[in-house]
């Protein structure tokens, strides 16, 4: 795998963390693709002034800057051997559409994190642009918890996962790509056998909508003072744990059913939520005895609050938060659509989709079927012409 130029897409928290980390482990060229709004101009101006971006990790500092920043894909993507998309899932498709015409035939492009169904959108767009040779990959989660402190100047990396799963298509490139990515991201990466595992093992689609549902169902109009805003992970109660476990069990039931229908597909990496938390946060969970304690005593989750928005002197639950607008249409709904293809019932997930759809002003589900008018904006396989389970398990 010959990688001389890497292009990073987007100017969010994750891209800020990635630039100095990669710079410290990669001597080739790093480009930054910022098509969104005025970001390219803004970033370029600030980095020219400050010279480099600093990431703080624990007591350590790492520095870096992109070699080239651009608003147009032609300027920063056409020479790239590897394109990384550390973006919210709702930006994947529009970003891919801009990049696809300029991709080198032998390029590799991946989403970090992939969320669910990334391959359906990516492979369709690449095919439409006659770039079928381009390879794709996805990571199960973002490796870091990170927040921009000053745009283009400083980012804090608050936590790092012990290991992150990754799948690629074609599957044969997985190991070589992992060798390269582990080095430049300074990360342990676990190979996953297929992209379907990424979708079924996307834990964000359980944790984020599940906890939001548990915290705010029936309390939609609750108001908080700054000091009473609930903690998100440390606020997980016994009742919320039951919901999260039921969601995780439904996904494990779906996984089992897919394996019965297709004995060749390897889904052994799809874990229960509790097993995943222990696997990913081995060293930061003080009490691993229950699912609830895995949330409440995880130091990587310490002090993070539920998403709220300020209104006058109060704070209200923020129903436009990423935890809902990303993890439902690019997560839970993809699971539900696969469950429909496999004829598996998911009553707990259905109820959560139904409630959250109302919160975010969308119509996805009627009864227990995904037929709402806004389903066209989600990443279900049916939207990409795949209507049989056999069509999605090959990736
Ligand atoms: P972010 O909100 O900081 O990213 C925003 C950036 O994405 C923008 O600056 C822009 O460059 C790009 N963007 C947003 N909307 C766009 C659009 N419509 N078109 C094109 N570009 C657009 O997000 P983040 O915190 O960097 O997170 C990236 C991904 O990682 C998300 O999937 C997020 O859920 C996940 N994640 C983040 C964290 C974290 O600690 N930041 C932790 C776990 C997972």
Boltz pocket constraint, residues with backbone or C-beta under 6 A from the ligand:
constraints:
  - pocket:
      binder: B
      contacts: [[A, 9], [A, 10], [A, 11], [A, 12], [A, 13], [A, 14], [A, 15], [A, 34], [A, 35], [A, 36], [A, 39], [A, 86], [A, 87], [A, 88], [A, 89], [A, 90], [A, 91], [A, 94], [A, 95], [A, 112], [A, 113], [A, 141], [A, 142], [A, 144], [A, 145], [A, 146], [A, 147], [A, 322], [A, 326]]
      max_distance: 6.0
